[in-house]
Amino acid sequence: MDNDSHVFAELNGYYHLLTGDGEVKATGPRCTVSQFDGLADAIYSSADLSERLPAGITLPQSRFELIRDENMLVLVPRSGIRRRKSVDDAVLLASYQVSRFRLALKDLLIERLYSQTISLGDYVRAWSDYFLFDDCSLWIYNRFTHAFTSAYISFDYPADVVFESEESPLNAVLEADYETERRPPIRHSSDRRADAVVRGVPDVASVNRIKLRLGIDGTIGVLTFFSRYPNYYLLSDKISEVRNAMEAKYLQVRHQAHQQMDQINQQFIETYTAGQLVAFLESIACEVKHRFQVEACAIFLADKEKVHLNLVASCDQKNRGNPVESYTYQVDDDSETIDVYQSGNPRFSYDLTVDDPERTGYQNETEHPPRNWIGVPLKAAGECFGVLRIHNKFSVDVQGTHHLSNFTTGDFINLQALCSNLANLVRIESLFLETSQKLADTNASMTEMNDFNKVFMHEIRTPISKFTMAPEIIKRSLTSPRLDEQSLEKVIRQLDDIQLMGDRLEFITKAFNFDQIVTRRDFQILSVLRDIVYPIINITRPYLRKQYDIDIDLVTTGLSSIRVYGDKTLLNIVFNTLIDNAGKYTVDTHQSIVVEGNSLTIDDEEFFDIIVSNHGLEIHEDEVDSVFEKGVRGTEAKRRGIDGTGIGLHLAQQIMHEGEGDLLLTSNHDPVSFTVRIPRRAPQAHTDHE
């Protein structure tokens, strides 16, 4: 094309001067359509046109022919020797150049917009370049922090956060009726963060600001295009086009981010193992630090009583999941972290140097001084289980250098989703531990029932054998040809034995009430003599006299009027076990079993001891420590062939421990003494339970 011709392509209602070979440069001066409205298609002098054209365009020819249509405007030099055909050729070539320019511009836009790797900022820049603006910015309103944060700015700007409370043109966008604004820049504001004279755009002449509604929650966005040319404004149809495209792009970006976060959450959850919650949270703290590009992450969990908030995981320069040092908040502390826990809502700070750092409490060790943080509650089913905190969000430039940046709405949304999942896992862990404890209790109850059953079967073996043998003895005596006085005495003795064993069997069946023993406890204030000692002695004394030819000496001094706290049935079983053992193992000596009592105080707690002593088989020194172990029987008892299960003492001691008492071996020979230690009052654990 003739180098003296000037071609302007019409785009978006403006004429843009094409330079060079018509490539997409748009770096030259531009003219608006309105500048040519007063000129009809005709021949004009260079003097007339120079007043209409922007500075920088020189018209060496004296006269130009002006040709324009809906796509372009062409200034063709007009001289006496130039023929009409030459003008037509110039216009045809110009039309080709304009078409090529328009297609190239559109192709470039499409290529950039549909790139799979294009970021939100690059997407904004692509539209800005397509409309031939000089600069652009995108701000997104964070409803959690009530502030605008910059998603993209193409020029140097003195701040990347604008709070709703500040004076800024951005905040006008929050008004309900605000949609679009096309105007000259604000230059009189005292706030240098207005869209007026800012570094990088010193000669702004036109501002195009568009309100966006981003995402399904209607997050507010502000898209602004800047031009150095006056009255350079987008037309309504172009505003709609770019708005629709930006809102669709944001939905895509958020959807991709949500998908990625869902995948991350799923990966997190898959690494959880029931019963290993703390180890899991330690790994999560490091993953969050990496995924959210922050310098520190800490996780706190409330204790069972909801009184303390304990640090369970921390990842920063010092910690790698497992905290090196413990840290605990009281739930009534004046702290931002406690505010998050108590309110169940996120908290944040964009500037910790201003927002009272003393209220932060636990301090992570970060590469940069603490600047910003987010605290999010671990909340599920209306209950808060703890708090997750992150510090110092950063970005990485092409050189790999870290720069502190600001939290976005997406950070809040993703953290809330993550924390909701973590809270559910905390609930699952709690249910798992509760179920495991119930299972352990059930197994313990079954074991206890089995032990009681063995003792019970051992206890009833002798009475049953008497019942089995007595009828045959009586029958032989009564059918003897000579029914003498000796035979009658034998029958009477057998009948006495049957009555004695019947009484003992009745006591055993009442004492070993399995439903009450295993499933219920009836702790109450008891009389030592009336409720514990006399019931057992009255039943066992005749039996011991008959079976072993020994008696029981009861020393009532120190026993009368004594009250203790316990379960009557269980204490009867314990006392009966000691009396029965004392009778079995008092062989050859026929010395009486001695029962006596004694009061004592241990660590300000009052107890009463019932001591059962007998002179019989000794317990060897090397067997003293194992005498209460399940299934263990003494050497002397086994050598003498004395029947037993090795469960009675073990079970009796367990019963005493359950009631906050004890069963002790206080002497292992001459006499062998066992002491039943019973609380005088209800232990604190029982009082709290009631």
Secondary structure, DSSP 8 states (H G I E B T S, - for coil): --TT-EEEEEETTEEEE--TTS-TT--S-EEEGGGGTT--SSEEEHHHHHTTS-TT----SSEEEEEE-SSEEEEEE--TT--HHHHHHHHHHHHHHHHHHHHHHHHHHHHHHT-TT--HHHHHHHHHHHTT-SEEEEEEEETTTTEEEEEEESS--S-SEEETTS--GGGGGGSTT--EEEE----S-S-TTSSSSBTTBTT--EEEEEEEEETTTTEEEEEEEEESSTT----HHHHHHHHHHHHHHHHHHHHHHHHHHHHHHHHHHHT--TT-HHHHHHHHHHHHHHHTTEEEEEEEEE-TTSSEEEEEEEESSS-EES-SS--EEETTS--HHHHHHHH-S-EEES-TTTS-GGGS-S----SS----EEEEEEEETTEEEEEEEEEEEEEE-TT--EEE----HHHHHHHHHHHHHHHHHHHHHHHHHHHHHHHHHHHHHHHHHHHHHHHHHHHHHHHHHHHHHHHHHHHHHHTSSS--HHHHHHHHHHHHHHHHHHHHHHHHHHHT-HIIIII---EEEEEIIIIIIHHHHHHHHHHHHHHHS--EEE--TTTTT-EEEEEHHHHHHHHHHHHHHHHHH--SS---EEEEEEEEEETTEEEEEEEEEESSS---GGGGGGTTSTT---HHHHHHT----S-HHHHHHHHHHHTT-EEEEEEESSSEEEEEEEESS--HHHHHH-
